């Protein structure tokens, strides 16, 4: 984190058009409503335009078209939200961990830990583990036998990797996440469940982010695989043998059943559920709380369920829904009557 950055330097960093005082000191970021004279804000959503002319921000990230009529300092960019994302890292207060192994950490003799890596207090690193350059393993993390963490990885405190989990480069894993837990695999023998050993692993690509308390189960036979650039929110369940394509994003509380395959560049909104053994093609957007019960073979947006409505209206709709079968039968009878009457009328006219 930098104490302050000149506005002109931010413009150079973003390749933005500077309109205003390039020597102005910028010390942080804030919303249009809350920003002060030493902070940069942005306008990405038109519904917040009403705050633009009232903001106290030192500068605002704007599209050129949105800058018309705004008198304050501005950085003109094609995509203000993307520009905000890029400069957010310049003001990130997250402390950088010092290289080295904390004296309370337990590290197996044959584990390979790069000298530039940081291993936090009370972390456990088991036999055969490989930890790459500039990796941070937070306090109380557990890294199981033969697991691999690629260069630049960042594990928050209390992350658990079971054995044989392979993590790519620059992967971020938040607290409470569990990778490589045993999948839900049982065979039924006359009403008694027989456990199936889960002998696959987990493979995570590069530039993946995994949220708080998200679980990715190990494969039953083959590995569970998460592609490059995938972004997973908090409290997501990914079952054994699932495969997720590159640059797919999932919001909180998504649940994916075993052996399902999800393509590249998909988006799953909060609370989406997918049954097992189906395939979702590339470029699919699934709206919140949708239940996916079969494969999707065409890109596009998909939904299920009913949207929110006032409770009284919902109760009426639910009551009508229960009568649908009876209404369908009555409609079929009416159609037959109409058909008979029409035929009789046609016969009479011919006679």
C-alpha positions as CSV (number, residue, x, y, z in Angstrom):
1,X,0.0,0.0,0.0
2,X,1.3,3.4,-0.9
3,X,0.8,6.4,1.5
4,X,-0.3,8.6,-1.4
5,X,0.1,8.7,-5.2
6,X,0.0,11.7,-7.5
7,X,-3.1,11.8,-9.7
8,X,-0.9,12.2,-12.7
9,X,0.8,8.9,-11.9
10,X,-2.5,7.2,-11.6
11,X,-3.4,8.5,-15.1
12,X,-0.2,7.1,-16.5
13,X,-0.8,3.7,-14.7
14,X,-4.3,3.5,-16.3
15,X,-3.3,5.1,-19.6
16,X,-6.2,7.5,-18.8
17,X,-6.8,11.0,-20.0
18,X,-6.2,13.4,-17.1
19,X,-8.5,16.3,-16.6
20,X,-7.3,18.4,-13.7
21,X,-4.3,18.7,-11.3
22,X,-1.8,16.0,-11.9
23,X,0.1,16.9,-8.7
24,X,-2.8,16.3,-6.5
25,X,-2.1,13.6,-3.8
26,X,-4.5,10.6,-3.7
27,X,-4.5,8.4,-0.6
28,X,-7.3,6.0,-1.2
29,X,-10.6,5.0,-2.9
30,X,-14.3,5.6,-1.9
31,X,-17.8,5.8,-3.2
32,X,-19.1,9.0,-4.7
33,X,-21.2,9.6,-1.6
34,X,-18.3,9.1,0.9
35,X,-15.2,10.1,-1.0
36,X,-13.1,13.1,0.3
37,X,-10.6,15.4,-1.4
38,X,-7.7,12.8,-1.2
39,X,-9.7,9.9,-2.6
40,X,-10.6,8.7,-6.0
41,X,-14.1,7.5,-6.8
42,X,-15.8,6.1,-10.0
43,X,-19.1,6.1,-11.9
44,X,-19.9,2.7,-13.3
45,X,-23.6,2.3,-12.7
46,X,-25.9,5.0,-14.2
47,X,-28.1,4.9,-11.1
48,X,-25.4,6.6,-9.1
49,X,-25.0,9.5,-11.5
50,X,-27.2,11.6,-9.2
51,X,-24.3,11.7,-6.8
52,X,-21.7,12.9,-9.3
53,X,-22.1,16.6,-9.1
54,X,-22.3,16.5,-5.3
55,X,-19.2,14.3,-4.6
56,X,-16.3,15.7,-2.7
57,X,-13.9,13.2,-4.4
58,X,-10.5,14.4,-5.4
59,X,-11.0,12.8,-8.8
60,X,-13.5,10.5,-10.4
61,X,-13.0,7.7,-12.9
62,X,-15.4,8.5,-15.8
63,X,-16.3,7.5,-19.3
64,X,-15.7,10.6,-21.6
65,X,-19.4,10.8,-22.2
66,X,-20.2,10.9,-18.5
67,X,-17.6,13.7,-17.9
68,X,-19.7,16.3,-19.7
69,X,-21.1,18.7,-17.2
70,X,-18.8,17.5,-14.4
71,X,-16.5,20.3,-13.2
72,X,-14.2,18.4,-10.9
73,X,-10.9,16.6,-11.7
74,X,-11.4,13.3,-13.6
75,X,-9.6,10.4,-15.2
76,X,-11.3,9.5,-18.4
77,X,-11.2,5.8,-19.2
78,X,-13.3,3.4,-21.4
79,X,-14.3,1.3,-18.4
80,X,-14.4,3.0,-15.0
81,X,-15.1,-0.2,-13.1
82,X,-12.2,-2.0,-14.6
83,X,-10.0,1.0,-13.9
84,X,-11.1,1.0,-10.3
85,X,-10.3,-2.7,-10.0
86,X,-6.8,-2.1,-11.3
87,X,-5.9,0.7,-9.0
88,X,-7.6,-0.9,-5.9
89,X,-4.4,-3.0,-5.4
90,X,-2.3,0.2,-5.1
91,X,-4.3,1.1,-2.0
92,X,-4.8,-2.4,-0.5
93,X,-3.9,-2.2,3.3
94,X,-3.4,-6.0,3.6
95,X,-0.1,-6.5,5.3
96,X,2.6,-8.4,3.4
97,X,3.9,-11.5,5.1
98,X,7.6,-11.8,5.8
99,X,9.5,-14.6,4.1
100,X,10.4,-17.5,6.3
101,X,8.9,-20.2,8.5
102,X,7.4,-19.3,11.8
103,X,9.0,-21.2,14.7
104,X,5.7,-22.7,15.8
105,X,5.0,-24.2,12.3
106,X,5.5,-27.9,11.8
107,X,7.2,-28.7,8.5
108,X,8.1,-32.2,7.4
109,X,11.8,-32.8,6.8
110,X,11.3,-33.6,3.1
111,X,8.9,-30.8,2.3
112,X,10.2,-28.3,-0.2
113,X,9.6,-24.7,0.8
114,X,11.0,-21.9,-1.3
115,X,13.1,-19.4,0.8
116,X,10.9,-16.6,-0.3
117,X,7.7,-18.2,1.0
118,X,6.0,-17.3,4.2
119,X,4.7,-20.1,6.6
120,X,2.6,-18.7,9.4
121,X,2.2,-19.7,13.0
122,X,1.1,-23.2,13.8
123,X,0.8,-24.1,10.2
124,X,1.3,-27.8,9.4
125,X,3.2,-28.9,6.2
126,X,3.2,-32.6,5.6
127,X,5.6,-34.9,3.8
128,X,6.3,-34.4,0.2
129,X,4.7,-31.0,0.0
130,X,6.1,-28.4,-2.5
131,X,5.6,-24.7,-1.9
132,X,6.7,-22.3,-4.6
133,X,8.3,-18.8,-4.6
134,X,6.5,-15.9,-2.9
135,X,3.7,-18.1,-1.5
136,X,2.0,-17.1,1.7
137,X,0.6,-19.8,4.0
138,X,-1.4,-18.2,6.8
139,X,-1.5,-19.2,10.4
140,X,-3.0,-22.6,11.3
141,X,-3.2,-23.8,7.7
142,X,-2.9,-27.5,7.0
143,X,-1.1,-28.7,3.8
144,X,-1.5,-32.4,3.3
145,X,1.0,-34.9,2.0
146,X,2.3,-34.4,-1.6
147,X,0.3,-31.3,-2.2
148,X,1.8,-28.5,-4.4
149,X,1.2,-24.8,-4.2
150,X,2.4,-22.8,-7.2
151,X,4.3,-19.5,-7.2
152,X,2.6,-16.5,-5.8
153,X,-0.2,-18.3,-4.0
154,X,-1.9,-16.7,-1.0
155,X,-3.6,-18.9,1.7
156,X,-5.5,-17.0,4.4
157,X,-5.4,-18.4,8.0
158,X,-7.0,-21.8,8.6
159,X,-7.1,-23.1,5.0
160,X,-7.1,-26.9,4.7
161,X,-5.6,-28.8,1.8
162,X,-5.9,-32.5,2.1
163,X,-3.3,-34.8,0.5
164,X,-2.5,-34.7,-3.2
165,X,-4.0,-31.3,-3.9
166,X,-2.3,-29.3,-6.7
167,X,-2.6,-25.6,-6.8
168,X,-1.5,-23.4,-9.8
169,X,0.2,-20.0,-9.7
170,X,-1.2,-16.9,-8.1
171,X,-4.1,-18.7,-6.5
172,X,-6.0,-17.0,-3.6
173,X,-7.8,-19.1,-1.0
174,X,-9.8,-17.5,1.8
175,X,-10.2,-18.8,5.4
176,X,-12.1,-21.9,6.1
177,X,-11.9,-23.3,2.6
178,X,-11.3,-27.0,2.4
179,X,-9.8,-28.6,-0.7
180,X,-9.5,-32.3,-1.2
181,X,-12.1,-33.5,1.4
182,X,-13.6,-36.9,0.7
183,X,-16.6,-36.7,-1.7
184,X,-20.0,-38.1,-0.9
185,X,-19.6,-41.6,-2.3
186,X,-21.4,-44.6,-0.9
187,X,-22.8,-47.9,-2.3
188,X,-26.1,-49.2,-0.9
189,X,-26.1,-52.8,0.3
190,X,-29.6,-53.9,1.4
191,X,-30.2,-50.5,3.0
192,X,-26.8,-50.1,4.5
193,X,-24.4,-47.6,3.1
194,X,-20.9,-48.8,2.2
195,X,-18.3,-46.1,1.9
196,X,-16.3,-45.7,-1.4
197,X,-12.7,-44.6,-1.0
198,X,-12.1,-41.3,-2.8
199,X,-8.7,-41.9,-4.5
200,X,-8.6,-39.0,-6.9
201,X,-7.2,-35.6,-6.1
202,X,-7.9,-31.9,-6.8
203,X,-6.3,-29.8,-9.4
204,X,-6.6,-26.0,-9.4
205,X,-5.5,-23.9,-12.3
206,X,-3.7,-20.5,-12.3
207,X,-5.2,-17.2,-11.1
208,X,-8.1,-18.9,-9.3
209,X,-9.8,-17.3,-6.2
210,X,-11.7,-19.5,-3.7
211,X,-13.9,-17.9,-1.1
212,X,-14.5,-18.3,2.6
213,X,-15.7,-21.8,3.7
214,X,-15.9,-23.1,0.2
215,X,-15.4,-26.9,-0.2
216,X,-14.0,-28.7,-3.3
217,X,-14.1,-32.4,-2.8
218,X,-11.4,-34.8,-4.2
219,X,-12.3,-37.1,-7.1
220,X,-13.6,-40.6,-6.6
221,X,-11.2,-41.9,-9.3
222,X,-10.1,-39.1,-11.5
223,X,-9.3,-35.6,-10.2
224,X,-11.8,-32.8,-9.5
225,X,-10.5,-29.9,-11.7
226,X,-11.0,-26.2,-11.6
227,X,-9.7,-24.3,-14.6
228,X,-7.6,-21.2,-15.0
229,X,-9.1,-17.9,-13.8
230,X,-12.1,-19.4,-12.1
231,X,-13.6,-17.2,-9.3
232,X,-15.5,-18.9,-6.5
233,X,-17.4,-16.9,-3.9
234,X,-18.0,-18.0,-0.2
235,X,-19.8,-21.2,0.9
236,X,-19.8,-23.0,-2.4
237,X,-19.9,-26.8,-2.6
238,X,-18.2,-28.5,-5.5
239,X,-18.6,-32.3,-5.3
240,X,-16.2,-35.1,-6.5
241,X,-15.2,-35.4,-10.1
242,X,-16.7,-32.0,-11.1
243,X,-14.9,-30.1,-13.8
244,X,-15.1,-26.3,-14.1
245,X,-13.9,-24.5,-17.3
246,X,-11.6,-21.5,-17.5
247,X,-12.8,-18.1,-16.3
248,X,-16.1,-19.3,-15.0
249,X,-17.5,-17.4,-11.9
250,X,-19.9,-18.5,-9.2
251,X,-21.6,-16.5,-6.5
252,X,-22.2,-17.6,-2.9
253,X,-24.0,-20.8,-2.0
254,X,-23.8,-22.5,-5.3
255,X,-24.0,-26.3,-5.1
256,X,-22.7,-28.6,-7.8
257,X,-23.3,-32.3,-7.6
258,X,-20.8,-35.0,-8.6
259,X,-19.4,-35.5,-12.0
260,X,-21.0,-32.4,-13.5
261,X,-19.0,-30.5,-16.1
262,X,-19.3,-26.7,-16.5
263,X,-17.8,-24.9,-19.5
264,X,-15.7,-21.8,-19.9
265,X,-16.8,-18.3,-19.3
266,X,-20.0,-19.3,-17.4
267,X,-21.6,-17.3,-14.6
268,X,-23.6,-18.9,-11.8
269,X,-25.5,-16.5,-9.6
270,X,-26.1,-17.1,-5.9
271,X,-27.8,-20.2,-4.7
272,X,-27.8,-22.1,-8.0
273,X,-28.0,-25.9,-7.7
274,X,-26.9,-28.4,-10.3
275,X,-27.7,-32.1,-10.3
276,X,-25.0,-34.6,-11.0
277,X,-23.7,-36.0,-14.3
278,X,-24.8,-33.2,-16.5
279,X,-22.9,-30.8,-18.8
280,X,-23.1,-27.0,-19.1
281,X,-21.7,-25.6,-22.3
282,X,-19.5,-22.5,-22.6
283,X,-21.0,-19.0,-22.2
284,X,-24.0,-19.9,-20.0
285,X,-25.4,-17.5,-17.4
286,X,-27.7,-19.0,-14.7
287,X,-29.8,-16.7,-12.6
288,X,-30.0,-16.9,-8.8
289,X,-31.7,-19.8,-7.1
290,X,-32.1,-21.7,-10.3
291,X,-32.2,-25.5,-10.1
292,X,-30.5,-27.1,-13.1
293,X,-31.8,-30.6,-13.7
294,X,-30.5,-31.4,-17.2
295,X,-27.6,-30.5,-19.5
296,X,-27.5,-27.1,-21.2
297,X,-26.1,-27.3,-24.8
298,X,-26.7,-23.7,-26.0
299,X,-25.1,-20.5,-24.6
300,X,-27.4,-17.9,-23.1
301,X,-29.3,-17.0,-19.9
302,X,-31.3,-19.6,-17.9
303,X,-33.7,-19.4,-15.0
304,X,-36.1,-21.5,-13.0
305,X,-38.6,-20.9,-10.2
306,X,-40.8,-17.9,-9.7
307,X,-39.8,-14.3,-9.0
308,X,-40.5,-12.5,-5.7
309,X,-44.0,-11.1,-5.3
310,X,-46.2,-9.8,-2.5
311,X,-47.0,-12.7,-0.1
312,X,-50.8,-12.5,-0.7
313,X,-50.3,-12.7,-4.5
314,X,-47.8,-15.6,-4.0
315,X,-50.3,-17.6,-1.9
316,X,-53.0,-17.1,-4.7
317,X,-50.5,-18.3,-7.3
318,X,-49.5,-21.3,-5.2
319,X,-53.2,-22.2,-4.8
320,X,-53.8,-22.0,-8.5
321,X,-50.7,-24.1,-9.1
322,X,-52.1,-27.0,-7.1
323,X,-55.2,-26.9,-9.4
324,X,-53.3,-27.1,-12.6
325,X,-53.8,-30.8,-13.2
326,X,-57.6,-30.5,-12.7
327,X,-57.7,-27.4,-14.9
328,X,-55.7,-29.3,-17.7
329,X,-58.2,-32.2,-17.6
330,X,-61.1,-29.8,-17.8
331,X,-59.5,-28.0,-20.7
332,X,-59.0,-31.2,-22.6
333,X,-62.7,-32.1,-22.1
334,X,-63.7,-28.7,-23.4
335,X,-61.4,-29.0,-26.4
336,X,-63.0,-32.4,-27.3
337,X,-66.5,-30.8,-26.9
338,X,-65.5,-27.9,-29.2
339,X,-64.1,-30.3,-31.7
340,X,-67.3,-32.4,-31.7
341,X,-69.5,-29.4,-32.1
342,X,-67.3,-28.0,-34.9
343,X,-67.4,-31.3,-36.7
344,X,-71.2,-31.6,-36.3
345,X,-71.7,-28.0,-37.5
346,X,-69.5,-28.7,-40.6
347,X,-71.4,-31.8,-41.4
348,X,-74.8,-30.0,-41.1
349,X,-73.6,-27.3,-43.5
350,X,-72.5,-29.8,-46.1
351,X,-75.8,-31.6,-45.9
